[in-house]
Amino acid sequence: MVDIAALQPRVAAGRLGKLRRFAWRNPVMVFALLLFAAMILVSAFAPLITSFDPVQIDPGNRLKSPSWEHLFGTDAFGRDVFTRTLYGGRVSLAVGAAVAILTTVIGLTIGMLSGYLRAIDPMVMRVMDGIMAIPGVLLAIAIMSVTKASIGTVIFAITVAEVPRMVRVVRSAVLTIREQPYIDAAIATGTRLHRLLLKHIMPNALAPVIVQATFVFASAVIIEAYLSFLGAGTPPEIPSWGNIMAEGRSLALLAIWVILFPGLFLGLMVLATNLLGDSLRDVLDPRMRGRK
Amino acid sequence: MYAYVGRRVLGTLPVILVIALVIFLILHLSGGDPAAIIAGDHATDEDIKAIRDKLGLDRPLAEQFLTWLWNVVQGDFGISIFNRVPVGTLILQRVEPTLMLTLTVIVFSIILALPMGIAAAWYAGTWIDRALMALAVLSFSLPVFVIGYGLVYAFSLQVPILPVQGYRSLADGIGPFARHMVLPTISLGLVYTALLARMTRSSFLEVLSQDYIRSARAKGMASFQLITIHALKNASVPIVTTIGSGIAVLIGGVVVTESVFAIPGIGRLTVDALLRSDFPVIQGVILVFSFFYVILNLAIDLLYTVLDPRIRY
């Protein structure tokens, strides 16, 4: 008789081995995930990493260039740029995540309905085409110009600009899925519409949606920084990467570090997300492999 | 052919209508009085009333939209709150720098991206391919102002060979114009270059696997001729599409680049309007940019029939 308990560790080792092989074959994804995790960790544990306060003004220490005490130097109010950069990551990550989640939920809903219900499809897609034709940054700027600046309105403005592309991705996936025999089978057995969409269509459309969501995250982080940098994003008293750089603008010639270090963090964050999206696409959709 | 052109042109009308509708509705988004938003913070009650009457803001929404659209079609984008000048005039005054920047960026990017993408596809899977594509992802991820200030630090402060900011018109001579254009063009162009290089690579990979390429090689055609005569022609459609659709990314970047380098173009106008809550100007700029984008992409679509005679609709 086979001793099942004795087999258990081997199964676990097999799984670990599989993971190791997967990681070995996808070094880019591993690198991206590590970089991404590092960004989240340093933002989340900012108070443990630095003893400075991100908003406390210290006039005696104005515009100090980078040193061991102030790794990234200090800004015009004597605040530690390293500390502000770490805390700033929280805003960017929160905005990126919120926009990615909202865009995915809204995009899935509209995209599935539009792709499955022929009657509303042309109408919905014309509207999406129209919104997509307005450059995203400008659309977000216009929305910010009539609403009060807050993190909520920033998230809303960027989501409006990002939803159409997600709808397109979902819809094109649904258009292929709806022709599959298993969908006919589900309809034949009397599956209700919402169940059909949620249980049969959505799971099969998720791969491209997840990939698109990572690109939405990257794009949201950049647009938030653009808006804040231009003075129309996150309220200026909150240290987001865009805001830190916006304050550094007038000092760009005197204290370039106020701009460069948060900018570098922003670049790393976006790089990690883009690499993650690229490698996810390669793994989830082997047909796209090599066509970057 | 003519029927196709006609259909295609008519097909953009709904898109343009939706754009106008979205931009029109943004004003009503805040829930506040649109007349008060258009009039600005320092307006008197009479100002607000005058605007309300002119735009028919006490009328049903549909009628308001049509009134507004009718004005826009006639070239009346409203009047700037800040300096009481018609928005159309303001935009026209600022067109030149923006147009020049966009053009130099497109030329710069095509010159850089085509060889990059072709080399990556030709040496697909080798370290050349990997290095070029890594470079593309990197420049795709760095935001415009980070590249911009990095370049300013390096080439205007450490090695002062280029101006920190500002713009000189071509009328002032090609030398000063070019010197002021170098840094903005590179800052804005790298993102676009990355986009194009990736598309060029994938388009070339597709074409290089075709039978006629193998035949051309078999008859002993030189690689350079092969690439320029056979491959480039056949790979051009997706590349040109990306040149067109990438303009959207470019326009967003223009706004930031002009702020970083103090270039007095439409992007700068937008940011100034934003800081002054000058909504009519923002509205006008978005309309102009979006229409430009739609018409450009329409033109590119029509260009396909010339580029690729196989495409007949």
Interface residues (C-beta under 8 A of the other chain):
Chain A: R126 V127 D129 G130 I131 A133 I134 P135 G136 V137 L138 L139 I141 A142 I143 M144 S145 V146 T147 A218 I222 I223 A225 Y226 F229 L230 G231 A232 M245 R249 A252 L253 I256 I259 L260 G263 L264 L266 G267 V270 L271 N274 L275 D278 G290 R291 K292
Chain B: P14 V15 I16 L17 V18 I19 L21 V22 I23 I26 L27 L29 S30 G32 I37 A124 M133 A136 V137 L138 F140 S141 L142 P143 F145 V146 Y149 G150 V152 Y153 L157 V164 R198 R201 S202 L205 E206 A248 V249 I251 G252 G253 V255 V256 S259 V260 T270 V271 A273 L274 L275 S277 F279 I282 Q283 V285 I286 F289 S290 Y293 V294
